[in-house]
Amino acid sequence: MTQANQFNYIAPTTSAKVSPPLDTRMYDTLVVSADNLSGGETINILTVVGTTNIQVLKLDGTAATLTATTLGLILKGGTQFVFDKSATAVACGLYVDPTLK
């Protein structure tokens, strides 16, 4: 496995934004992280099933969501992820640190 360079997948903005699907078939794992989330601001992590985006769940059954207290999560590659960012008080971006297979 080789660590690839971090890339910005959602440019910092205060607007709500839904990303295009991120194809992670070439990644073993990826860390997704956000900056400048506060209060109830979130970035929901979804996966593409057919033509529908569904919420990704962590192993404990809770939603995989970035928040002010959870600014990063490790995801297993091999699927397509969509990131649904709420409006934020301060410009907030989403960053991906992949590990290549």
KAZIPE-V324152 format. One record per helix or strand of 3 or more residues. SS is the DSSP state (A for helix, B for strand). FROM is the first residue (numbers start at 0). LEN is the number of residues. Records with the same first field share a line. If there is no record, write none. Layout:
SS: FROM-LEN + FROM-LEN
This chain:
B: 6-7 + 26-8 + 42-7 + 51-4 + 71-5 + 79-6 + 91-9
